[in-house]
Amino acid sequence: MHPNLIAQSISFYAEADSFPCAVLAPDVTPDDAEFDLFIK
């Protein structure tokens, strides 16, 4: 690393865990296979 980067930088901690997101389209009904996959 560049010495200036070490001397002038701040500590940074990134969250290592992720939070998965799923979005179900409004046109999907309980009769659709996508609905079952979403619930599982």
Protein Blocks (a to p, Z undefined) as FASTA:
>chain_A
ZZklmmmmccddddfbdcddddddfkbcfkbmklmmmmZZ
